[in-house]
Amino acid sequence: MGRGRQRGRSQRKHFKESRENVWKRPKSDAPDNAVADKPTWEPFLTDNPNFEEYYKEQGTVKAEEWDVFMEMLRKPLPAAFRVNSNSQFCDEIISILENDFVKSLQAEAIEGGELVAIKPLPWYPKNLAWHSNFSRKEIRKNKILERFHEFLKLENEVGNITRQEAVSMVPPLFLDVHPDHFVLDMCAAPGSKTFQLLEIIHGASEPGTLPNGLVVANDVDFQRSNLLIHQTKRMCTANLIVTNHEGQQFPGCRLKGPSDDLPMNQLSFDRVLCDVPCSGDGTLRKAPDIWRKWNSGMGNGLHSLQVILAMRGLSLLKVGGKMIYSTCSMNPVEDEAVVAEILRRCGDSVELLDVSDKLPELIRRPGLKTWKVRDKGGWFTSYKNVPQNRRGGVLVSMFPSGKNLTETTQENENGSVNGSQDECTETENSVVDAIPDEPVVEVSDLPLERCMRIVPHDQNTGAFFIAVLHKVSPLPEFQEKPNPRKHSSKKNADSTEKSPAEAVVAVDVEPVESPLETVIKADANNEKADSLEPKKKNTDTETITAEKEANPSHAGDKRKVPMQGKWKGFDPIVFLKEETLIDSIKEFYGIRDESFPLYGHLVTRNTDTSSVKRIYYVSKSVKEVLQLNFAVGQQLKIASVGLKMFERQSAKEGSSKPCSFRISAEGLPVILPYITKQVLYTPMADFKHLLEQKSIRFPDFVNAQLSQKATDLVLGCCVVILSDGEEAVKVDATTIAISCWRGNNSLAVMITPADCQELLERLAEKTPKTEGGSVDGNNGDSGAMETA
């Protein structure tokens, strides 16, 4: 007993020391023979004089809060996660958190100086989001938290929870998404917000049906798009398209004229999430290396891109729709200045919504109405104070008024749009660069207090900025101001002020349209602008990755690089029209087309239908977008689409089987209610036995009648459904089922070891209720999955 207490004290002491070391790393020059329990640590730098000077000057937090603010920034970020509201084990997961881990981790929390170990975030609906008072590194490295860590890993892998920073969960909650909405996530990777949006769309739809809406998740980076696909794969959705475009060039897929054959003539959205690239100083607590890298020029350099991304988002937004503009930066040049510029450009067509009555338990602060701009060591309160040779890096839109105050009269005469960035004219260049004795302190006349800023010390989180915009009418027509010296080779204010992204801000002339809807001419220029990108970005790595995905067994062979329309390196998307193949699937699984239509909803990534390996199911909304995309020449560069529903089975036993395709684990939850053949209803004992053993010979079933029923199944894929008795049960959202393979003499599971383990753990909790006794089902053995 005494030894147990001593060991517990020793563990807690080690735990406390580890809490102090989570922001430290071993020195690169540490001796090889350093004592294992006394490592030599090199702390991360958590000081940056430029950072402190910058935010003190901006007044982001009050002077009396400064020390608390900085102290919090220097602490590691607590881990947070969300429970998937659409998981069939959602209630069980929340119950485990509330009744097990809240209590079992309490002693460790107190030892670390915290009141509670984990708790639900009070502002997130239905206790679905949780905050831990341990950082991710603490959870990963400390033995005391090992069971909690294993729980989080497993549930995250199977899709029951998503590990996500608390403040990152906020933007989708203000977007007011409905199940019939078309939603665009412009800069989506790594995908946690996309997953959240999909949860909302599916959660509000009727059980057993697919929502009428969809989510288009876009990211410019090819590798990050793969991460996005992996993240969202856990959602098992047929209502998702993943694209790989520059956000500012995202195509609108507009047909030149109306079409009676298509339900839509352009791609537009009810909701847009524009979570833009930023300097990221709101993530200092989880990415302490930013302390070393941070400088004010980071925000200044991103300002133009952020404006143009937001404008493109608004141009793709339907009238009446809402867009979230958000960053994980505290910098007003990336936050309020961008929102102000958007409002100036859009005039009365876009309004900034007051959402202060939403999520009342979320502590946030109103947006700033005044701020300064810093460049190369100098502070500027107004654009008129900026010397001519600095105007290439300091733009007029960065200031609260968005105007060059010395030229108001000239601007009005020229008809410029509220002093946006197109103000560098010949007249401007005649302005004397003298700085007045009394600097002008600008205060914005726009309602920027309706923006919200979340700061770390208010509720022990990271920092975030959010603005909710409502499009009330079509965007106004305006064009880039003509510039007589535009082609000058000399680097002046005009030539350097505009980034490549800004160069596309121009009217997209469409004679048949009334006020211009697309402020950025991405639709008209898409062929030119985006078609260059694959040549530039189609690296060897990307081509090899695409080839491996298409044909893993011949990854080392030389073969033709796949083409998706004009997109080199991307596998094509083809609607499956092979009636013989589709009919064989319908007949084998007993699927009635009127209840679950397959024709027109199945796509492949291979033009040769005879060698198709995977078949994807798409919802009605995704199908319509694909049809539009084909009609406009495949402007969308699609990395992933739909839900993998069927996979070709390559087992030798299946060489003579009537159907070559098995149901994938991801697709089973969607198609399960519509399967009438190849179904085996299994009592708890045999169901758990199958999960534990991964493969069972027919004579080895506990229930002899079940053995005969399994033998009677046709060779090939089948579905095993957990049933209290032996009779068929009505399939609903709570039904537990797995894909299996009926071999010549045995039945084998066709799900991952993680899924097996997860089901066994959940069934262990259900066993007393189902069988009235205790059966050891908590077998964590996750050996290699056997397939016949």
N, C-alpha and C positions, 0 to 999 in steps of 0.2 A: 504494500500500500504506500509506504514511504517512498519507495523507488518510483512508483507511478507519479506521485505528486512532484518529486524532484524532476522527473523527465518532462512533465507538463510545464514546470517553471522554466526549465531549460529551453523548451520549444518556444514558449512565449517570449523569453529573453532574445532568442534568435530572431523571432518574428519582429520584435520591436526594433532590433538593430537593422533588420532588413527594410523596415518602413523608412528608416533614416537614410538608407542607401539606394533607394529606388531611382534617384536621379544621379547616380554615380556609375562610372564605368571603370573597368580595370585599366591601369596605366599601360600604355603600349611598351614602356621600357621596364615593366615590372620584372623582377628576377624570376627565372623558371622555378627555382626552389622555394618560392614564397609559401609560407605556411597556409594550408588549405582553409583553415577557419579564421585566418587573419589576412584577408586579401588587401592588396594595396589599391586604394581607390583614387580615381581622379574625378572630382565633381564636375558636372556640366556647369558651364558659365551661365549665371542667372543675373547678369548685370549688363546693361548697355546704356551708357550715358546719353547717347542720341535718342534712344527710345524714351527714356524718362523725361528729357527736355521737351521732346515733341509732344507727348501727351499731357504734360503739365501745362504747356502753352495752349493746347487745344481746349482744355477744360472739359475733357471727356468725363472725368469724375471731379468732385469737389476737392478743394485743398485739404479739408479735414479728413477726407477718406483716403487720401493718397497712400499713406503707410499701410493701411489694411489692404488696399487694392494691390500694391506691389507684393506684400507678403503672400497673398493668395496666389498671385501669378507664379511665385517661386515654388509652390507646392505641386506635387504630381496630381494629375487629373483623376478623380475617382472613376471607376468603371461604371458604365451604365448599359442597359440592354432593354429590348422590347420583346414582349411575348407576342407571337404571331396570332392575331385575333381569329384567323381562319383555320388554325390548326385544330384538328379534332381532339387534341389533348390540351387545348388552351386552359380550360378550367382546372385540369389536374396540375398543370405546370404552376399556375398561380397558387393553388393550394399547397404545393410543395414549398414554394417560396415563403408563404405566410406561416405555415405550420411547422416547417422543418428548419430552413436556413435562417429565418429571422431569429429563432431561438438558439439554434446550435452555434451560431457565429457571434452571439452577443458578448460572451466573455472575451473573445479576441478584440472586439470593437472597443470595449471598455479599457482593455490593456493598452490599446493604441490611442486612447484619449478621446474616443468617439462615444456618443450616446447610443447609437444604433449601428448595426453592421450593414444591413440592407433595408431599404424602405421603398415603397412605391412613390413615384413622382406625383405630387399632389395635383398638378395641373394637367396630367395626361389622363384621358378618359379610361374608366373601368379597370384601374390598377394594372394596365397593360405594360407600363414602362417603369423600370426599377433603377434606383440609384444605389450604388455600393460605396461605402466609405473606405474601400481599398482600391488602390490603383491597379491597372491591368497587370503590371509587373509584379506587384505584391501577390496577387491572386495566382500568378503563374509560378512564382518562385518559392512560396512558403508552404511547408508541409502541412501546417495547421489548416490551410485553406484548400488542400488538395482535393477533397471530395467536392467542394463547391466548384472548383476549377474543372474537374472532370464532368460535372453536371452541365456547366456552361458550354464546354467544348462539344459534348454529344448533342445537346439540344440545338446548338447553333448549326452543327453539321447536317442534321436532319431537317432543319427549317422551322423548328418550333420556337426558337428565339433568334433575334438579330442583335449582335453587339454593336452598339451605336452610341456616339456621344450624345448626352442629354439635349444640348442646345440644337444639335443637328435634327432632332425629331420635331422641332417647332414649326418650320415653314409649311410642311404639308397640312398641318392642323388648321392653318389660316387660309388654306386654298379653297376650302368648301367644295370638295370633290364629290360628285354624284356618280352612280353606277353607269349612267348613259353618257358620261363626259368623255371627250377626246382630250387626253392630257399629254403635254410635251414636257419632258425633263431635258432641258437643253444641254446641260453639262453634268451628266448623270453619274459617271463613275465616282466612287467604287460601287454604288448602287443601293445603299441603305435607304435613301429617300425614295428611290424608285420602288423598292420592295414595299415601303410604307404606303405609297400611292396605290399600288396593286392591291394591298390589303383593304384599303378603303373602298376601292371599286368593287372588289369581290364581296366584301363584308356587307354591303348594302343591297346586294342582289338576292333574288329568291334562291333558296337552297335547291341544288340539283340543276341549276340553269347557269348559263354563262352571261355575264353582264353585256350590255349593248355598247359600252364604252371600251376604250383601250388606252394603253400608255405607250408612247414612243419615247424610248430612252436613248439619248444621243450622247456621244463623246468623241472628241476629235482624235484622241490617242488610241491607236490600234490595240496596244497591249492592255490599256485600261478598259477598253471595250470587252476584252476577254474576261477581265475580272468582273465586270458588270454582268456579263452573261452567266458566269459561275454563281454570282450572288443571287440573281433573280431566278435561276434554275430551281432553287429550293421552293419557290412559290407555286410551282406546277400550274402555270397559267397559259391559256391559249390567246390571251388578250394583250400580248406584248410584242413590240417590234424594237429591236436594238439596231441603231444606225451609227455610222462612223463618218461624221461630217464636222467641219468647222461650224460652230454654232451660228456665227454671223453670216454664213453662207447656206444655212439650212434651207433646202428647196421647198417651195410651196406647191409644187406639182400642179400647176394651173393649166388646164386645157385651154386651147385657143378659142374654142367655142363650146356652147352647150352640147351635151350628149344625152340621147334618150336611153342609151345602153348602160350608163353608169349612174349610180345614186349620188355621186358628188363630182364637181368639176374642178375642185382645188382642195388642197389639204390645209385645213385650218383647225384651230383647237379651242375648246371651251375653257381650258385652264393651261397655264404655262408656268413651270417652275424654272426660274432663271437664277440658279445658284452659281454665280460666276467665279472664274479664277481670281484669286486675290493674294495679297501679301501674306495672309494667314496668321497675323499676330494674335488673333483670338484663340489660336491653338497652342500657344506657348507652353501650356501646362502638360500637354501630351507630346509636344515636339520641341523640347527645350533647346535643340540645336538652332532654332530660329533666333534665340537671343544673340548668338554670335553673328548671324547673317543680316539682321534687320537694319534697314536704313530707310529714310523717308522717300528716297527715290523709287523704292519698290512699288509703293502705291501710286506715285505720279506716273510711272511707266505703264501701269495697267489701266489707268483711268479711261483712256480712249477705247480700249477693247471692251471694257465693261459697259460703256455707253452704247457701243454698237451692238453688243450682244443683247442688251435690254431692248433696244429699238427693233432688232430683228424679232425678238420674242413678241413684242406688241404687234408687229405687222402680221404675224402668224395667228394672233389671237382674234377670235370672233368678237363682233360687237356684242356687248353684254357680258363678255368673259372677264376672268380675273387672272392677273399675273403676280407672282411673288418675285421680287428682286431681293436677293440675300447674299451676304458674304460672311466669312468667318474672320473678318478684319474689324478693328475698332477705328480705322482711319476715316475721317469724314470725307477725304478726297475720293475714297473708294465707295463711300456710303451715301451720305446726304448730297454730296456734289453730283453724283451720278443720277440720283432720283430727281434732283432739281433740273438737271439738263434734260432729262426725259420729259418732265412736265413742260418745260419751255418749248421743246421741239413739237410736242403733241398738242399744245394749247388746250382747248376745252374738250378735246376728244378723249382724254385720259384724266381720271381723277385719282388722287391718293386717298385711300379709305382710312377712316378712323376705326380701328378695331380694338380700342381700349376696353370695351365691354366684353371681349372674347377672352376665354381662359383667364379669369380674374386671379387665379392663384399663381399664375406665372408672373414673377417679378421682372419688370422691364422698365426702361427709362425712355422718355420721349426723345425724338431726334433733335439734333442741334440746328439752330437757325443761323449761327455765325461760327466761322472757323477761319483758319489761316492756311496759307500754302508755304511750304518750305522747299527751297531748292538751292543746292550747293552752299549750305551754311547760311543762307539768307531767308528771312521771313517776309512774306508779302500778304497784306490784308486786302489788296485790290489789284485787279489786273493792270490798272493804269500805273501802278508802282513798279511793274516788272520791266526791267531794261529790255531793249529790243533784242539783244543777243541772248537773252534767257527765254524768249517766247517760244523757242522750239521745244522746250521741256516743260514749261509752265503754260497751260492753256486757259483761255478765258472761262471755259466751262467749269474749271476747278473752284471758282470763287462763288460765294453765296448769291451774288446778283446775276452772275453769268454774263455780265456786260463790261465793256470798256467804258467806264463812266465818263471819260473825256469826249466820247464820240456819240452820245445819245442822239443828238440831232442828226448827225450823218447817218446813223443806223436807221432812223425812222424814214429818212429820205430814200434810202436804198431798199427799204422794205424787208430788212432781214428778219428772220424768225426769232423774236425774243432774244436776240443776242447770243445765238448759239455759236458753235466753234467756227463758223464760216465768216469771220470778221476781219481777217487779215487782208485788207485791200490796199490799194495804192494810198488812199487817204490815211489809213492807219499808219503806214510807214512814214508819213510826214510828221507824226506826233513826236514831240521832243521827249527824250528819255529821262528828263529830270524827275526826281522823286520829290514831291512836295514836303514842306516842313511838317505838316500835320497829316500823317497817313489816314486814309479813309478806312473806317471799320465798317465793313459791309454786313448787313443783316438781311437775310432772304425774306421776301414778301410771300413766299410760298408756304403752305401749311406743313412744313417738314416735321413739326412736332408729332405728326401722325405716324411717322416712322417709329420703329422701336429698336432699342439697343439693349442687349443682355450683357451685363458685366459680371466677371467671375465672382466677386466677393458678395454679391447679393444672395446667391443660393448655391455656392460651391460648385460652379460649372466652368466651362469655357466661355468665350465671348462670341456674340453673334449679332448681326444687323439684319433687320427684316423690314420690307416695305410692301404693302398690299396695294396693287394698282387695278383700277376698274376701267375698262374700255367702254365708253358711253356712246361713241360714234366713230365712223371711219376716220383714219388718220388724215391730217391735212396734206394737201399737195405742197411740196416745196422742193427746190433744187439747190444743188451746190451753187454758191455764188461764183460767177465767172471770175477767173483770175488771169489777167494778162501776162503774169510772169510765172504761170504754172509750170512751164517746161524749162524754166531757167535752171541751169546746172549749179548755180550758186545756192548754198545752204542758207536760206533766210527764214524768217518766221513763217512764211507761207509754206515753203517746201518741207520744213521739218515738223511743222505742227501737226500734220496729218499722218496718222499711221496707215499702214496698208489696209487695215480694217475700215478706217474712215473713208478711204477712197471710194468705197462702194455705196456710200450714202448719197443717193441721187434719185431723182424721180424715175420710176419705171413706167414709161409711157405706154399706156394701154388705151387706145381710142375708145374702146367699147365700155370703159369703166368710168364711173363718176369719181368722186374724190379718191385720191390714190390710197390704196390699202397697203401696198407694200412699199414702205419708205426705203428699204434697201433693195436694190435690184438683183436679188439673188436668183429669183425665178428666171429672169431674162438672161442673166449671165451665167446661169448654173452650168451649162455645157462648157463654157470657156473656163470659168474659174475652177470648178471642181474636177474637170477632166484632166487638168494638169496635176492634180494632187496625187492620184495613184502612181503616176510615173515618178513623182518626187519622193513619195512616202512608201512605195511598195518595195520595202527592203527585202533582202534575201530571207531574213527571219520570218517576215510576214508570209511570204510565198510558201516557205517550208511549212509554217504552221497551218496554212489553209490546205496544203496538200495532205498533211498528216491527218487533219480532221476528215478530209474527203475519203482518204484511202490509207488507213494506218499501216496495213500490211505491206504497202509498197512505198513507204515514206522515203526510202533511200533511192528509189528508181527515178529516172528522169521521165517526166511526163509533161503534158501540156498544162501550162498555168491556167487555173480556172478563171472564167470571165463571167461577171454578172452585169449584163448589158455593157456599159462602157467601163465598168470598174474591174480593173485587172487585179488578180489575186483574191477575188471574192467568189465563192461558189455560187452558181446561178440559182435562182428560185423558180421552180417549175410546178404548176398545178398538175397533180396526178390525175390523168384522164383514162388510165388503163382499166377499162371496165372489168375485164376478167380478174385482175388482181383485186380490185375493190370488192367485187362480188364474192370472191373466195374468202376474204376477211369477214364480210358481213355474214356469210353462211356459216362459217366455222364458229363464230362467237354469238350467232343468233342476234345480230343487231338489226333492228328495223329502221330503215332510212327516215321514215316519217317522224320517229321519236328522236333520233340522233343522226342528222344528215351527214354522210361522208362525202358524197359527190359535191365537188366545188369547195370543199373545206380541207382537203388533204394536199400538202405540198411536199416536194422533195428538193434536195440540193444537188440533183444530178439530172442532166438532160437525157441520159440513157436509162429509161425506166426498167430495162431488163437487169441492170446492175444496182438498182436502188437498195440501199442498206438501211436507211432511216426514213420514216414517214412522219411528218409533222401535221398536227391538227391546228387550224386557225379558226378563230371566232368569226362571226358575220362581219363585225367591224373591221377586223384585220384583213379579211378577204376583200372588202371594198377598197381599202387603202392599197392593197397589192394590185387590184385591177386598175385603179387610177394610175399607179406607178408604171404599169406596163403601157398604159395609153399615152403617157407623157415621155416615153423613152427611158424608163428606169432611172429617173433622177435620184431616187433614194439609194444610197449605198448601204445595203442591209447586211449586217453581220449575223443576226439571229432573228428568227421569226417563229411564232407559234410554240406549240407544246409537242415534244417528242412523244408520239402516241404508239407507233409500232416500230419494231426492229427486226431485221431479218435474222433468223436463228441459223447458226452454222453448225449445230451439233450433228455428228454422224448419224445418230439415232433418228434424226429428223429428215433424213434424205428422202423418205417416202411419205412424209406427212402431208395431209391435204392442205395445210396452210403454212407458208414459209415464214410468217411474221408473228412474233410474240408481242404481247402488250408490255410496254415499258412501265417501270415503276412510277415514273413521273406522270404518265398518262392515265394510269389506272383510276385514281380518284375521280376523274372527269367522266370516263366512259363506263365506270362500274354500274351505275343504275340502269344501263341500257343493254347489258350482257345477259343473255338468256341461256346460253350453252357453255359447256366447259367450265361449269361452276361446281365447286365441292364445298358443302357446308360442314364445318368441322367443330366439334366441341372443344372446350378449353384445354383439356389434357393433351389431346393430339395436336392442337394448334401450337401449344408451347413446346411440345416434343419436337415438332417440325422445325421451329425456330432454333432450338438448342442444337439439334443434330445437323441442320442444314439439308439433309437428305435422309429419307426413310424408305426402306423396302416395303412393299405392300403388305407382306405378312406381319410386319412389325408394328402396325397401327394398334393402339390400345383397343379401339372399337372395331370389332370384326366386320360389322356391316359397312363401316367407313372404308375398310380395306377393299371390299368388293366394289363399292361405288368408285373408288379411285381407279380400280382396274378397268371399270367400264368406260372411263373417259377415253376420248380419242387421243392418240399419240400427238404430243405437241404442248403448246402453252395452255395453262388453265388458271383459274382464279380460285383461291382458297379463302373462304369467308368464315370468320369466327361466329359461331352460333351457340346459344345456350343449349339447344337441343339439336336433333339431327335434321329437323325440317327446315325448309327455306325460310328466310327472314326478309322483311322488307328493308331494302337498302336505303339508308339515309346518311346524314352527315356524320353520325356516330359509328357507322359500320366500319369494322376493322377487317381489311382484306389484304392479301399479298398475291403477287404473280408467282406462279410456280411452273415447273416443267414436268409433264407426265412422260417419263421415259418408259422403256420396255418393262422394267421391273421395279421402278422406284419413283418417288415424287421428290423433287428438289426445289428449294426456294430460289427465286431469282431477284433478290433484293440485296442491298449492301450489308456488310457486317454491322455497320453503325445502325442501320434501320432495324436489323434483328435485335441488337442490344436494346435499342430504345423501346421496341415493342415488348420485349421481355420485362423490362423495368416497369412499364405501364401496366402490363398484365399482372405482375406480382402484386400490385396495389388492388387489382380487381378480383383476384383469386378468391379471397374469403367470401365475397358477395356472390360469386358465380358458382363455386363448387361446395361452399359450406365447410371447407377444410383448408389446410395449408399444403400447398404444392410448391416445391422449390423451383420457382421460375426466374429467379434473379441471377441468371447465369450470364456473367459478363464476357464469357468466352466468345470472341469474334474471330474465329479462324477463317481460313480462305473459303469464299463462297463456292459451293459446288453447283455446277450446272451440268445437266445430262448431256 
